[in-house]
Amino acid sequence: MRCARRDGAGIGMARFFHIFSLGSPVYPGGLAFSLSSDQWKCRIMYSELSVSRYPTGITSMKPNWLWKVIVLAAIISVTLATHYGWLGHNIWGHTPLMEAIHARLCYIPIVIAAVWFGLRGGLLAALAISLLLIPYVAYRAIPAGRLSAEMTELVFYFAIGFLAGALVERERSQRAKMEKANARLEQAHRLSMMGEMAAGVAHEIKNPIASIKGATEILAQDLEQGSPKREFADIVRKEISRLDGTVRSFLDFARPQPFRFSLEAPGEILESTLKQMRPQIERASLKLEATIPEFTEQVRTDPQKLRQVFINLLLNAVAATPPGGKISVELGQRRTNRGRRWTIGFSDTGSGIAPENFRRVFEPFFTEKSSGSGLGLAIVRSIVEEHGGRMEVTSEPGQGSAFTVMLPVEEK
């Protein structure tokens, strides 16, 4: 029972509302009862028992599964005692009708056990009741017709336990899926609001950044090579370029450009991207290995968007790999239950992804690097999913990571 006193100007006439529910969504543990008035609000439920009064203090008692087992055992004892004729026999008699009613009473604890403990609880309750009813069936002089009816009743106990438990398990599973879906929807809504805000800010500062960059380049032309001022001017230009890249990442994520799909050879797009990125990879003192076999099949893609995916994954590998490391790129195909898929793998020999961060690598604004917007991999996944594909990631701390782009194969 939970009671909370509400402070108010007047007491007035008490208003009472009684609500009973068994296994309700609000209190799935069982029977729920609520009462409210102008000064007090109370709740009583089997699944949660607590007493609190404000402002003097809070005292709570939360029964665990043991209390449910005790209550269930008590209900089973009462129903079996009634069935054996030990309870209420002198009042109701022992007619065939009353015996049938007594037998049906055993369904109640089986259903309650299924509601509280799921499929396992329903079957265990049916087993316990069946075992306790065997002496009644075995040692009483029961006619052959009644004996078959009693044995059939035992089978129905298990059927009811299985059916009720399966329904409860299914309802709990659907409820968990709904909660996860609601959580994802709420997260998507927050990300949408954040994206709109970031897009507005990025759009407002994009033009001033371009003006500052142009002015800095003009001022640097009048400075001599090797002078300290020229060095500072170069630092300003580099930082402005980095800031401009961050702003563009925000805009690409929040307001992506429309896709222009066409049938392309993924190997050609990959080779042109590697030619573009090879100088940057070599400047980082990294070795690049590429395996690009020839295929006749194609992929339905926006070439610029797919090139952006490859560039982002290569930049991610460069940032994660120390000098002297290796970046491997491999193009291939894989047969899945949804047909053949292109596999474009990017692996590195970097530090890998920390286990606690593995599930967050594609979250917007999440990054393990000291610099960066944390939008590169989020943009990659968004583009790949727009192509009808998906991303796969494997990583081992201290050994490196591997990102695989999977896209549908299109026949010529």
N, C-alpha and C positions, 0 to 999 in steps of 0.2 A: 504494500500500500504506500503510495506517495502522496503526501499532503503538503500544499504550499499555501500560506496565508497571503492574501492580497490586501495591501493597504488601500483604503478607500474612504471617501467622505462620509458615507452612511452605510448601514448594514442593509436595510430594506428587507423585503420578503425573499426568503431563500428560494432559489430556483434549482431544481434537480433534473439532471439528464442522465439516464441510465443507458449504457450501450454495452451490449453483450456480443462477443464475437469469438468464434473458435478458429484458431489458426489464421487470424487476419493478417493482412500485409503489414500493418503497423506493429502488431504484437504477434509475430509468427509462433511464439512459443505455446500459445494455447488460449484459454479463456481470459477475456479482458473485460474489465468493468470500470466505468468512469463516472464520477460524480462531481458536480461543480456548484458553487453558490457564489454570492457576492463577496464572501470573505475567504472561502476555502475552495481549493481545487484538489480533488483526490483521484487516485487511480489505483485499482487493485488488479493484479494479473498473476497467473500461475507462473509465467515464465520469468518475471522479474519482480522481486519483492523488496521494496525500499521504503523507508519512512524518513521524511525530512520536514523540518519546520524552520522557517526563517523569521527573524535573524538570529535566533538563539543558537543554531548549530545544525549540523546534518549528521544523521545516523543512517547507514544503509546496510541492508542485508540482501545479498544476491545469492540465491540458491544455485548450486551447480547441478550437474546431471544426476547426482546422488539423490537429491530431493525428488526429481522426476521419477527415478526408479522406485523410491519409497511409495510415492503416490500411486504409481502404476501397479506395484505389488499389492497395495491395499485394495485397489479396484478389482484386480484379478481375484483376490481372496474373497471379496464380497460376492462376485458373480459365481465363483465356483461353489461357495457355501450355499448359495441359493439353488444352484443346479443339483447339488447333492441332497438338498432337502433339509440342510441343517439350519437354514435361515428362512423364516417366513413360511415354513411348511404348515404350521398350525393355522395360519391366517388364510393363505391362498389355496392350500390343498396340494395334491400331487396328481392332478388330472393330466391327460395327454396334452391338453392345450397349454397348461402352465409349464409342463416340461419343455414344450417347444419354445415357449417364451424364454425360459431359463437358458436354453441352449443358445438362443439368439443374443442374449445379454453378453455372451463371451465375445461378440464382435466389437463391443465398445472398447475394452482395453486394447484389442488388436489395432483398431483404428487410431486410438490415442497414441499408442507406441509408434505407429507409422508416422503420425504427424510430428511427434517429438524427435524421433531418432531416424526417420527415413525408412528405406527398404529393409535394412538390417534389423531395425527395431521391430517392424511389423512381423517379419518372419520369426524372430526370436520369441516374441510374445505368443505367436501362434504355436510355436514348438512347446513353450512352457505350458500353455493351457492344454495342449493335446496330451502331454506327458502326465499332467495332473488329472486328466479325465480318463486315462487308461484303467485305473482301478475301478472307477465307476462302471465302465463298460465290461471289464473282465470278471468282476466278482458279484455282479448283480444278476439275478435270473431274468435276463432280457430276452423276449421272443426273437426269433430269427429275423423277422421283418424290422423290428425296432433296432436290432444290432446293426443291420446294414445301413439303416438311417443314421445311427450314431457314427459309424465309420465314415459315411459320406459327409457328415457334419464336420468331422476332423479335417477332411480334405478341403472343405470350404473355408475353414479357418486359415489355412495356408494360402488359399486363393485370395481371400480378402486381404490378408497381410501383404501379399505380393502386389496386388493391385493398388491398395492404398499407399504402400511405400513407394511404388514406381511413380504414382501420380505426384506424391510429395517431392520426390527427387527431381522429377521433371519441372515442377513449379519452381523449386529452388534454383535449378539450373537456368530456367528462363529469367528468373528474377536477377540472378547474378549477371547474365548477359545484358539485361536491360540496364542494370546499374553501370556496367562497363560502357555500354553505348551512350548512356547519359553523360558519363564522365568524359568520353571522347567528344561528344557534342559540345559540352561546356568548354573543354579545352580548345576545340576548333573555334568557338565563338570568341574566346579570349584572344586567340592568335589572330583572328580576323580583325578584331578591334586594334590590337597592337600593330598589325600590318598596315592598317589604314592610317594610324597615327604616324608610324615610321615613314610611310610613303609621302604623307603630307610634309613632314619635316625634311625628308630627303629632297623632295621637289623644290622646296623653298631655298635650300642652300646649294643646289646644284649649279645655278647660274653664278652666284658669287664666287664659288670655288673656281669656275672656269675663268672668271675675270682676274682673280688673284693669281692664278697660275700664269696667265698671259702677261700680267704686269711684272711678275717675278722674272720671267724669261727675258723681257725687254730690259729690265734693270741689270740682269746678269751679263748682258752683252757688253756693257761698258766697263766691266770689271776684268782685270788681268787674270790670266791663268796662274794658279798657285797662290793667289792672295787669300788671306783669311776671309775676307768678305765674300769672295767667289765660292769658297767652301761652304759658308753659311747659306748662300743663295742656293747651292745645290741641295743642301739638306732641306731647305724650305720646299723646293720643287719635288723632291722625293716624298716628303710628308703630304704635300698637297695631292700628289698622284695616288698615294695610299688612301687618303681620305676620299678622293674621287672614286676609287674602286669600291670602298665601303658603301658609299652612297648609291652607286650603280647596283650593288648587290641587294640593297634594301629595295630599290625600285624593281629589280628583276623578280624578287620574291613577292612583293606586295601587289605589283601590277604587271604580271607577265604579259608579254606580247602574244598575239594570236599565233597559233601554229599553222605552218604551211607544209602539209604532208605531201610526200612523193616517194616513189620507189627508188631506193638508193642501195649501193653496195657498201655495207658497213666497213669492209676492209679498206676501201679508198678513203672514207672519212677518217678512219683511224690513222692511216699512214700520213695523210696531210696534217693531222693534229700532232703527230709525233715529230714531223719535220719542223713544225712551228715551235714545239716545246723543247726540242733537243738542246739548243744552245743554253737555255735556262737550266736544264738538268745538268749539263756538263759544267756550268759555272758553279753549281753546288757540289762539285766533285763527286757526282753519282754516276753509276754505270746503268745504262738503259739496255734492256734486252726485250726484243719484240718478236713474237711468233704470230705471223699473219698468213695463214694458208689461203689459197684461192678457193672461192665458193661461187657456184652459179646462182644460188638463191639471193634474195634481196631482203630489205627491211623497209617497212613503211614508216617514214620518219621525216621530221623537219631537220635538214642537214645542219643548220646553224645551231639548233637546240641540242642535237646530239653531239656536235663538236664542243658545245659548252659543257656538256656532261663529262666528256673525256678530259677537257682542260681542267675542270674542277677536281676530278679524281687524281690527275697527275700532280696538280699543285698541292693537294692534300698529301700525296705520297712524298713529294719533295720536302714539305715542311716536317714530316714525321721521321724522315730518314737522315741519320748523321752522315757527314762526309765519309766517303769510302764505301758507302752502302750501295745497294742495287735495287732498281725498280724494274719489275717484269710486267710485260703486257702480252696477253694472249687472246686471240680470237678463235672461237670454236662454236660448236653446236651441241645441244643436249636434247634428248627426247624425254618429255615429261607427259603426265596424264592429260595435259592440255595441248599436246602436239609438240612439234620441234621448236626450240628456242635458241636464239643467238646467245652466246655467252662471251662477254668481253670482260676479262679479268685484269685487275690492276693490283699487284702485290708489291710490298716493300719489305725491307729488312730493318724497319725502325723499331721503336720501343713498344709498339703495340698499343692496345686500348685497355685501360684499367677495367677490371671486371665490374666495378660499381658504375662505370660510365658506358658499358657496352650497349645497353638498351636506349641510351640517350643520344647516340651519335648523329641521328637524323633529326633531332629536335631543333627547331629554329633557335638561333642565338646561343646555342650550346657549343663550346669549344674547349679543348684542352690546351690550346696554344695561348701564349701570352698576348699575341696580337691576332687580329682577325675578327670578322663580324659574327662568325658562327652560323652563316647562312649557306655556305658552299654546298654541304652535303644535303641540307634541306631542299635546296634548289634542284640538286641532282635527283633526289627521290621524286620530287614533284614532276619533273620532266619525264622521267622514266615511267612513272605511273600514267602520265598522260599518253604515253605511247602504248599502253596496255601491257607494260612489263613490270618487273619488280627488281629489287636490290637484294643481294645476299652479302653477308659480312662474316668473316671469320678472323679471329685475332688471338694471338698468344703473347702475353706480356713478355717483353724482352726479345721476342723473335720476329715480330712484324705483324702486319695486317693484310687482308686481301678483300677487295671490294669487287663484286661481280655484277655486271649489268646483264639482265636477261630480257630479251625482246622477242616478239613473235617472228618466225621465219615466214617470208612471203615467197612463193614460187614465181618464177618468171612466166 
